[in-house]
């Protein structure tokens, strides 16, 4: 019997992806249910004093999907649309991602229902500290390690690390990753997810024998992932013809000045007010012609309605769950778009988070060159495994990746047995 605790469109979408992979693996029913559902969750209501003296209550969640492979790992999202079903789906995808890459983690995710742009820096600090205070009995360097996500950043992680450390009575940098380097963060962590998206996109261009200087790209979402993906693609010679965030989208077939857009976004926190191209409705950005389409924002933006209209050769999923199940069916029927699925494409962040965790535990900090070299080696190895599985089973890349990730977790559960 399926639980309804996390019932939502996005959790249902993740479950349908799991079911397809589990069917292909002929997974027994009892093992299937244990592998699918999150291990546990914690939801809290957090009172935070605002700058004007009022106290506002914020809703927060943390879902730990699996601890079979090691401690849980996953980001903390600040967004008005956060709900327990979304957090659970993201935790599930993180499990398959870590497993696919061979990392000794299970997936987790956290979130606070809030619009961070409407809070002052002081209010954000108090909210972040309160969230970590509430989570402290639930997390730990060998239990659950947090990281940045939508609406959070390195500063958020520094506040959370300091809060946890004060509660424990000693500095514990390994409780979070994605911190500033000055407090134990890894070089290259901030850029890792976006650079991974760009790296795997270039690999697909090489496979398709399309020179970078003859390729174009559209990047939907210009936060930490999309901005660095666009910057890296631009630097490698790909003409970035479209970018957008929640505030505005820009398009120019002749190419956009990505360093200028990056500088504006860094200074102002969004693309609003930039004047580097022609504006168009956000929904129209995805269907403009390009070689590489990189959705790097939120879930479920490629649907069965716009999938037939896409005019790209490659989809590089920088976001988690950007393509719905029905859209996947449309893309499979089309057969003319090469998909790099989210569980691989945006895994650069958790890979370098793993490196950061190792560095914190060992008090041994790596050079940027070492980080980048090992990151790209691991991405390429996972990409090869996915390609081999896809050819072996005759299935699309997403299903191939999921069978690898899910199969490894299920086998670990089988070997460990059921306790007590």
C-alpha positions in Angstrom: 0.0 0.0 0.0 1.4 3.4 -1.0 1.8 6.0 1.6 0.1 9.4 1.1 2.3 11.3 3.5 4.2 13.1 0.6 1.4 13.2 -1.9 2.0 15.9 -4.5 2.5 16.2 -8.2 6.3 16.3 -8.0 6.5 13.3 -5.6 4.2 11.4 -7.8 6.4 12.2 -10.8 9.5 10.9 -8.9 7.6 7.7 -7.9 6.6 7.1 -11.6 10.2 7.4 -12.6 11.2 4.9 -9.8 8.5 2.4 -10.8 9.7 2.3 -14.4 13.2 1.6 -13.3 12.1 -0.9 -10.6 10.0 -2.8 -13.2 13.0 -3.0 -15.5 15.1 -4.4 -12.6 12.4 -6.9 -11.7 12.6 -5.6 -8.1 10.6 -7.7 -5.5 7.7 -5.9 -4.0 9.0 -5.8 -0.4 12.4 -4.4 -1.5 10.7 -2.0 -3.9 8.7 -0.3 -1.1 11.7 0.0 1.2 13.8 1.5 -1.6 11.2 4.0 -2.7 10.0 5.7 0.5 12.0 8.2 2.6 13.3 6.9 5.9 12.1 9.8 8.0 11.1 13.5 7.9 10.9 16.4 10.3 8.6 19.4 9.9 8.8 22.4 12.1 7.2 25.8 12.7 9.8 28.4 13.5 9.1 31.8 15.2 11.5 34.5 13.9 11.7 38.1 15.0 11.6 40.5 12.1 13.4 43.8 12.0 10.2 45.7 12.8 9.8 43.8 16.0 7.0 41.5 14.7 7.3 37.7 15.1 6.5 35.6 12.0 6.1 31.9 11.9 7.9 30.0 9.1 7.3 26.4 8.0 10.4 24.2 7.5 11.1 20.6 6.5 13.9 18.1 6.3 13.5 14.7 4.6 16.1 11.9 4.9 15.5 9.4 2.1 18.1 6.8 2.8 20.9 6.0 5.3 21.8 2.7 3.7 24.8 3.9 1.8 26.1 6.3 4.4 25.0 9.7 5.8 22.3 11.6 4.0 23.3 14.6 1.8 21.2 17.4 0.3 20.5 21.0 0.1 18.3 23.5 1.9 15.8 25.4 -0.3 14.2 28.8 0.6 11.3 29.3 -1.7 7.6 30.3 -1.4 6.5 27.1 -3.0 8.3 24.7 -0.6 6.1 21.8 0.6 6.8 18.4 2.1 6.0 16.5 -1.1 8.5 18.6 -3.1 11.2 18.2 -0.4 10.6 14.4 -0.4 10.9 14.1 -4.2 14.1 16.1 -4.2 15.5 13.9 -1.4 14.7 10.8 -3.5 16.4 12.2 -6.6 19.5 13.0 -4.5 19.7 9.4 -3.5 19.7 8.2 -7.1 22.2 10.9 -8.0 24.7 10.0 -5.2 24.3 6.3 -6.1 24.9 6.9 -9.8 28.1 8.8 -9.0 29.3 6.2 -6.5 29.2 8.6 -3.6 28.8 7.1 0.0 25.6 9.0 0.7 21.9 8.7 0.8 19.7 11.6 -0.3 18.2 14.3 1.8 16.6 17.7 1.3 15.4 20.6 3.4 13.3 23.6 2.7 11.7 26.6 4.2 8.5 28.2 2.8 9.7 31.8 2.4 10.6 34.3 -0.2 14.2 35.2 0.7 14.1 38.4 -1.4 11.6 39.9 1.0 13.8 39.4 4.1 16.7 41.6 5.2 20.2 40.0 5.8 19.5 40.1 9.5 16.2 38.3 9.1 17.7 35.7 6.8 20.4 35.1 9.4 17.9 34.6 12.2 15.8 32.3 10.1 18.8 30.2 9.0 20.1 29.9 12.6 16.6 28.9 13.8 16.2 26.3 11.1 19.6 24.7 12.0 18.8 24.9 15.7 15.6 23.0 15.1 17.4 20.4 12.9 20.4 19.9 15.2 19.0 16.7 16.9 18.2 15.3 13.4 21.5 15.9 11.5 25.3 15.5 11.9 28.5 14.9 9.9 27.8 11.1 9.9 24.0 11.4 9.8 22.9 14.2 7.4 25.0 17.0 5.8 23.3 20.1 4.4 24.3 22.2 1.4 23.0 25.3 -0.5 20.0 25.1 -2.9 17.6 27.5 -4.4 17.4 30.7 -2.3 20.4 29.8 -0.1 24.1 30.3 -0.6 27.6 30.0 1.1 26.7 32.7 3.7 23.6 30.6 4.7 25.8 27.6 5.2 28.3 29.6 7.3 25.4 30.7 9.6 24.2 27.1 9.9 27.6 25.7 10.6 28.2 28.3 13.3 24.9 27.6 14.9 25.5 23.8 14.9 29.1 24.3 16.2 27.9 26.5 19.1 25.3 23.9 20.1 27.9 21.2 20.1 30.6 23.2 21.8 33.3 22.8 19.1 33.7 23.9 15.5 32.2 21.3 13.2 32.8 22.3 9.5 31.7 18.9 8.1 28.0 19.5 9.1 27.4 21.6 5.9 29.1 21.9 2.6 29.0 24.8 0.2 30.6 27.1 2.8 32.9 30.0 2.1 36.5 28.7 1.8 37.5 30.9 4.8 35.4 28.7 7.1 36.3 25.3 5.5 34.6 25.4 2.2 36.1 23.8 -0.9 37.6 25.7 -3.7 35.3 25.2 -6.8 32.2 24.3 -4.9 30.2 27.3 -5.7 30.7 26.9 -9.5 30.6 23.1 -9.5 27.0 22.4 -10.5 27.0 24.9 -13.3 30.4 23.9 -14.6 29.3 20.2 -14.5 26.3 21.1 -16.7 28.6 22.9 -19.2 31.2 20.1 -19.2 28.6 17.4 -19.9 27.0 19.6 -22.6 30.4 19.9 -24.3 30.9 16.2 -24.1 27.5 15.7 -26.0 28.6 18.2 -28.6 31.8 16.2 -29.1 29.8 13.0 -29.5 27.5 14.7 -32.0 30.6 16.1 -33.8 29.3 19.7 -33.3 32.2 22.2 -32.8 31.6 24.5 -29.8 32.0 27.6 -31.9 29.1 26.4 -34.1 26.8 25.6 -31.2 24.2 27.8 -29.5 22.7 27.6 -26.0 19.7 28.8 -24.0 20.0 28.7 -20.2 16.7 29.0 -18.3 17.4 30.0 -14.7 20.3 32.4 -13.9 20.9 31.6 -10.3 24.0 29.8 -9.0 23.6 26.9 -11.4 22.5 28.7 -14.6 24.8 31.6 -14.3 28.0 29.5 -14.0 26.7 27.1 -16.7 26.2 30.0 -19.1 29.5 31.6 -18.2 31.4 28.3 -18.8 29.6 27.6 -22.1 30.4 31.2 -23.3 34.0 30.8 -22.3 34.3 27.6 -24.3 33.1 29.3 -27.5 29.4 28.3 -27.4 27.1 31.2 -28.4 24.6 31.7 -25.6 21.5 33.2 -27.3 19.0 33.1 -24.4 19.0 33.5 -20.6 16.3 34.1 -18.1 15.3 34.0 -14.5 12.1 34.5 -12.6 12.1 38.2 -13.3 12.8 38.4 -17.0 14.1 36.5 -20.1 16.5 37.8 -22.8 17.1 36.5 -26.3 19.5 37.5 -29.1 20.3 35.2 -32.0 23.7 37.0 -32.4 24.6 36.0 -28.8 24.4 37.7 -25.4 27.2 39.3 -23.4 27.2 36.6 -20.6 30.1 38.2 -18.5 28.0 41.4 -18.4 24.8 39.5 -17.4 26.8 37.5 -14.8 28.2 40.8 -13.3 24.7 42.3 -13.2 23.2 39.3 -11.5 26.0 39.1 -9.0 25.5 42.8 -8.1 21.7 42.9 -8.1 20.6 39.3 -7.3 18.6 38.9 -10.6 18.6 39.8 -14.3 16.0 42.5 -13.7 17.3 45.8 -15.1 19.9 44.3 -17.4 19.8 45.7 -20.9 21.8 43.1 -22.9 19.2 41.7 -25.2 15.6 41.6 -26.4 13.1 40.6 -23.7 10.5 37.9 -24.3 7.9 36.1 -22.1 9.6 33.5 -19.8 7.5 30.7 -21.3 8.8 31.5 -24.8 12.5 31.2 -23.8 12.4 27.4 -23.8 11.1 27.0 -27.3 13.6 29.3 -29.1 16.0 27.5 -31.5 19.3 26.4 -30.0 21.7 23.5 -29.9 21.8 23.1 -26.1 18.8 23.9 -23.9 19.7 24.0 -20.2 16.7 24.3 -17.8 18.5 25.3 -14.6 15.6 26.6 -12.4 12.7 24.7 -10.9 10.9 21.4 -11.5 8.3 20.6 -14.2 9.1 23.4 -16.7 9.3 21.0 -19.8 5.8 19.6 -20.1 3.8 17.6 -22.7 2.5 20.9 -24.0 5.8 22.6 -24.8 7.9 19.4 -25.4 6.7 19.1 -29.1 7.7 22.8 -29.7 11.3 22.5 -28.4 13.9 23.3 -31.1 17.1 22.0 -29.5 19.5 19.1 -30.1 20.5 18.6 -26.5 18.7 19.1 -23.2 21.0 19.5 -20.2 19.0 19.3 -17.0 20.7 21.7 -14.6 17.5 21.7 -12.4 16.1 18.8 -10.5 13.0 17.3 -12.2 12.6 19.9 -14.9 10.9 17.4 -17.3 7.6 15.8 -16.5 6.8 12.2 -17.2 4.5 13.0 -20.1 7.1 15.3 -21.6 9.6 12.4 -21.4 7.2 10.3 -23.5 7.0 13.1 -26.0 10.8 13.4 -26.2 11.2 9.7 -26.6 8.7 9.6 -29.4 10.4 12.5 -31.1 13.8 10.8 -30.9 15.7 13.9 -32.1 16.8 15.3 -28.8 19.7 14.0 -26.7 18.8 14.2 -23.0 21.4 14.6 -20.2 19.2 13.7 -17.2 19.2 15.6 -14.0 20.6 12.8 -11.8 23.8 13.1 -13.8 23.8 16.6 -15.3 23.5 18.6 -12.1 25.5 16.2 -9.9 28.7 18.4 -10.0 27.5 20.2 -6.8 27.1 17.1 -4.7 30.4 15.6 -6.1 32.4 18.7 -4.9 30.3 18.7 -1.7 31.6 15.2 -1.1 35.2 16.5 -1.7 34.5 19.3 0.8 33.2 16.8 3.4 36.3 14.7 3.0 38.6 17.8 3.3 36.7 18.8 6.5 37.0 15.4 8.1 40.7 15.1 7.3 41.7 18.8 7.8 43.4 18.5 4.4 42.4 21.2 1.8 42.8 20.6 -1.9 43.9 22.9 -4.8 41.4 24.1 -7.3 43.1 22.0 -10.0 42.7 18.8 -8.0 39.1 19.5 -7.4 38.3 20.2 -11.0 40.3 17.2 -12.3 38.5 14.8 -10.0 35.1 16.3 -10.6 35.3 15.9 -14.4 36.8 12.4 -14.1 33.8 11.3 -12.0 31.2 13.0 -14.3 32.8 11.4 -17.3 32.9 7.9 -15.7 29.2 8.2 -14.7 28.3 9.4 -18.2 30.0 6.4 -19.7 28.2 4.0 -17.4 24.9 5.6 -18.2 25.6 5.3 -22.0 26.6 1.7 -21.7 23.5 0.8 -19.7 21.3 2.7 -22.2 22.7 0.7 -25.1 22.6 -2.6 -23.1 18.9 -2.2 -22.2 17.8 -0.2 -25.2 16.3 2.5 -23.0 16.5 6.3 -22.8 19.3 7.9 -20.8 17.1 8.9 -17.8 15.9 5.3 -17.4 19.4 4.0 -17.8 20.7 6.3 -15.1 17.9 5.5 -12.7 18.4 1.7 -13.1 22.0 2.2 -12.1 21.3 4.5 -9.2 18.3 2.6 -7.9 19.8 -0.8 -8.5 22.8 0.0 -6.4 20.7 1.2 -3.4 18.4 -1.8 -3.6 21.3 -4.2 -3.7 22.8 -2.6 -0.6 19.5 -2.8 1.2 19.2 -6.5 0.3 22.7 -7.2 1.5 22.3 -5.4 4.8 19.0 -7.1 5.5 16.1 -5.9 7.6 16.7 -4.8 11.2 15.5 -5.9 13.7 
